Amino acid sequence: MKGLYTVLLLLCSNVFMTLAWYGHLKMSEWSWFKSLPLIAVIVLSWGVAFFEYCLQVPANRIGFAGNGGPFNLMQLKVIQEVITLTVFVLFSVIAFKMQLRWNHIVAAVLLVLAVYFVFRS
């Protein structure tokens, strides 16, 4: 169950991370948001990122083998990166209406291979 909790927490944390890092680009389409000074946008993004850390830190603690979890450090990082890119792709397709192309599919396959190799003994 620790592995599942880790992945779910990482998934949720990456939703917040993506919103903190890239959400402001979409929100700049709103007139009230567009008029905000950069420092206000930074503070708002930090506020969103706070929730990312509230989920990311427990995910790593629960999942890390040194704390009784199922994953070593390298595995945790690769899982996190794959989740990050998956959430980002979904966000960019949904929020920005970006088109997936063949090279994006090839990159996704390579990520799956990275997961395979990092979990291989």
N, C-alpha and C positions, 0 to 999 in steps of 0.2 A: 504493500500500500504506500510505502514511503516514496517509491518511484513514481507512482501515479500522482500523489500529492505534489511532488516536486515539479512534474511536467505541468500540472494544472496551475500551480502558482506561477511558474515561469510564463505560461501562456497569458495569464491575466496581467502579470507585470509588464509583459511586452506590449500589450494593448495600451497601457498607460504610457510606456516609453515612446511608442510610435505617435501617440497623440501629443506628448510633450515636445517631441523633436520635429514633427511634421504637421501636426494639426493646425498650428498657427498659419501655415501656408494656405490652407483651405479657408480658415476663418478670416483671412485678409480680404475675402470677397464680401464680407459683411461691412457695411459702412461704419458702424460704431467701432468695430475692431480695427479697421484700416487706419483710423485716426489716432490710435494709441501710440505713444512713444515706444521706442524699442525697449527701454528699460521695463516698461509695464508688460510687454510681451514676454520678456525674459523672466520676470517674476511670476507671471501666470504659468509659464512652462515649468518653472521650478516647483510651483505648487502642484502641478499634475505629476511631475517626476517624483515627488515625495511618495505618492501612492505606489509608484513603480518600485521604489526601494523598500516600502513596507511589505511588498510581496516577494521581491527578488532575494532579499537577505534570508528570510525564512526558507525559501525554496532551496537555496544553496546549503543552508545549515541542515535541513531535513535530508537532502539528497546526497550529501557528501559522505563518502565511506568512512572518513575519520570521525564522523559523528554517528556512525551506525547506519548510514544510508547505503543505497545500492550502487552509487556512482563514484568513480574516481574524479579527480579534478579535470582531466582532459575530457572525459565523457560529459561532465556537467557543462563545460564550455561549448562543446560541439552541439549538445542538445539546445542550449540557449541560443546559439547562433542560427541554427535551423529554424527554431521557433521565431526568432526575430525576423528573419527573412521571409518566412511564411506569412506572418502578421503584416509585414510591410507590403508584400505583394498584394494581399487581400485589400489592405487600406488603399493602395495606389489604384487598384482596379475599381474599387467601389467609390472612393471619394474623388479621385482625379480622372476616372474613366480611361485609365491607361489601357492599352492593348497588350496582351501577352503575345510575344513572338517566339519563334523557334529557339532562339538563343536563350530565352528565359527558361524554356522547358529543359534544354540541355543543362543549364546551370542547376536547376532543381534536381535533375538526375545525379549530377555530380555531388550535390549536397547529401543525397541519400547514400551515395557511395562513401562519402566522408563519415557518415554515421556508422555504416557497416564496418569500415576499417578501424575506427576508433574503438568499437566494441569487440573487435576481433582479438583473441588472445595471442 
